[in-house]
Amino acid sequence: MIIKELDHMENIVASNKSLTWDGWTVVSRYPSEKGRTSKAGVMIGSKWYIESRFAPERTGWNIPSKFVE
C-alpha cells in the first residue's frame, strides 16, 4: 500500500509497536532466532531480530497493508 502523506505515515507508526523511524525510513522489527541466519537479521544488544525497512520513494512509502489501520 502506498502512503503519500507524512502525517498519515506518522499515525501508522505511532499506532503500531513494531514500527519505528530511522530518519525518513520506516523500520519493522520483531525478535526471532531466525535472524541469526537471515539476510534480514540484525542483532541488537544480545537478541536477534528480523528487520524490514521501508524507505520513501517518489510516490511515498510502500508498506504492507497489514500495518495500515
N, C-alpha and C positions, 0 to 999 in steps of 0.2 A: 504494500500500500504506500502511495506517495503522500507525504506530509509536506505541504508547501509553506506553512506559516510557522514561524518560530514560537509564537505563543501556544499554538496547538501542540507542538513538539514538547515544549516545556511542561505542559499539563500532563502529557502522556508519561514523561519521565518522572514527574512528581508523584503520579498515582501508581507507579509500578516499582516495587522494591528491587527488582533485578536489573533495572536500568539506571545508568549514571551518565554523566557528561565527562568527556575528555576533550576540552576545547569545544569545537563545534561538532565533534563526533559523539554519537550516542553509543554506549557500550552496554551489552547484555552479558552478564557473567553469573555462572552458578557453580557451586562446588561439585567436583566429580573426580574420582581417582582415575578416570579415563583420560583426564587432562595430561597425565604423565606421558602418554604415547600419542596424543592427538596433536595435529598441526595447530589446532585452535587452543591448545593447552597453555595455561600460564600458571606460574607458582607465585602466590602472594603470601608472604610470611612463610609458614610451613605447610600450607594447604594448596592443593591443585584445583584449578578451575577450568571450565570450558568458557571461552570468550568469543563473542561475535561483535564486530564493530560496524556501525552504520554511519559512514561519512556523508555529509551533504553533497549532492550532485547538483547539476544545473537546474533540475526540476524539483529538488527538495530532498528530503530523507526518504529512502526506500526501505521501509521496515516491514517485517511480517505482520499480518493483520491480527495475530494473537495478542499483540501489545496494545492495540487500539481499542478503546472502550466501545 
